[in-house]
């Protein structure tokens, strides 16, 4: 091994995120999996590929 350590974490909103969402719509941008998670206090409402969600203009 060259000393490189790989780690990971959940991309989607945690239970605590959802529980504390309050009113409104919230987003988690999962850079590792390339998905956008749209959630409310009820839970995840949609999962959208990031390339479809964001269209940057150059």
C-alpha positions in Angstrom: 0.0 0.0 0.0 1.1 3.5 -0.7 -0.5 5.0 2.4 -3.6 6.1 0.5 -6.8 5.5 2.4 -10.1 5.4 0.7 -13.2 6.3 2.6 -16.8 7.0 1.9 -19.9 8.5 3.3 -23.6 8.4 2.5 -24.6 10.7 -0.3 -28.3 10.8 0.5 -29.8 13.0 3.3 -29.5 11.4 6.7 -32.4 10.7 9.0 -31.3 13.7 11.0 -31.3 15.9 7.9 -34.9 14.9 7.1 -36.0 15.1 10.7 -34.7 18.7 10.9 -35.8 19.8 7.5 -38.8 21.9 8.8 -40.8 23.5 6.0 -39.6 23.8 2.4 -37.5 21.8 0.0 -33.9 20.9 0.6 -31.1 19.5 -1.6 -28.1 17.3 -1.1 -25.6 17.3 -3.9 -23.9 13.8 -3.9 -20.6 14.6 -5.6 -19.5 11.0 -5.2 -22.5 9.4 -6.9 -23.4 12.3 -9.2 -26.9 12.6 -7.9 -29.0 15.4 -6.4 -31.4 14.3 -3.6 -34.4 16.5 -3.2 -36.1 16.1 0.2 -38.6 17.6 2.7 -39.5 16.7 6.3 -41.4 13.8 4.8 -38.4 12.2 3.2 -36.6 12.1 -0.2 -39.0 13.3 -2.9 -36.7 12.9 -5.9 -33.3 11.7 -7.0 -32.0 13.5 -10.1 -28.7 12.9 -12.0 -26.6 16.0 -11.4 -25.9 16.4 -15.1 -29.7 16.9 -15.6 -30.1 19.2 -12.6 -27.4 21.7 -13.3 -26.6 23.2 -16.7 -23.8 25.7 -16.3 -23.2 28.3 -19.0 -19.7 29.1 -20.1 
